[in-house]
Amino acid sequence: MGWGARWVFVSDQQPKPTDDGIQGLGSITHRYYEREKPKTGVVLLPGQKRHDTGEHPENRRRLPGVVDELRSMPEWDDLFVLAPREARREDILRAHSEGFYESIVDACSEAPTWLDTDTCVSAGSLGNCLLATGGVLSAVDAVAMEAYHRPDSLFTISRPPGHHTGKDKAMGFCLFNHVSIAAEYAKEIYGFDRVAILDWDVHHGNGTQEIHWEDPSVLFISLHQWPLYPGIGWVDEVGEGDGEGSTVNIPMPPGSGDPEYLQAIDEVAMPVIEAFDPQLLLVSAGQDGHAADPLSNQLISKSGFNAMASRVAAYARSKGIGLVVVHEGGYNVTTLPGIDRAILAGLGDFEAPLEDIYVPDPHQPPTEWPERLAEVIEAQKPHWDVPR
Ligand SMILES: [Zn+2]
């Protein structure tokens, strides 16, 4: 791919000075090499087998097929491939309580053990999870830095997911909440005061919502099947206090497919993100809304995931902000590699096989969808200038 590089002025991040008057890295006028093609890549997770959950849906067999698939792509050699660093204790404590962190350390020392009815740890889980979270922080560093080789976006190929974990409680296969920790890291280290998180995992990101519930500096938008685990995320959950309006819930009826998801993205999520004007965009990318996933009733295709990734990548690039796509759910090990490839292709604007035998043709929209979309928009009107 040709880079066709030239310096262009994109935006001024305008961070607050730190207490000692020294401006953070984010204060550097944000310029980057405009390229004909976006530069994307992956953060891999060495040693992911250390988090050994046995015959659990979230298991050690999820990622190897994904990595094999990505390595087989003709575009592999053009990717920005990054190794993660371990997250430090202070990184974790920006989003979680000290007691919670210690409880995970203790649980791993007594492993194997269960943290709740569906979340377990093995002896190597702590090391794996610190590396998984640290990989997201490495990705934030890479997309936020001023450098010729700065990638426009990065996709972390990691496990376990994180978006169900709140400040004090691990649940739903999740230990540390990667996107929340990354949002707080970006705020503190780069001086960003507006970070957006878009969550398209089929389950509601209740942990992320809880952590940023009263925080106007983090916009959280979730598209999730309703009803489904964990049972929250209705349209009227919009945040509280200073954070009122900075949580946006889009509960998708069972049977929703590409048209409904893309309509929700185009008519609600993107206009709100556009108005919020984030300095960094994080995506909680769960692929468990795919038509062949065993944990949901949604009908998203590879093409749909590709289109969602293209939407966020085009937006981030047009604003010159970094984009980090963080792997959350996705539990069919046969289909996950092709879906993740489709997402990466959307980020990098290259071709990928998008035919999908698992999606019914023609698609029947859920009957409650028009009314549901109207309810979502109605709930957002006091907070955002959404079209209609
Ligand atoms: Zn999920």
Residues whose N, C-alpha, C, O or C-beta is under 5 A from the ligand:
A	BS01	ZN	D201 V202 H203 G286 D288 G329
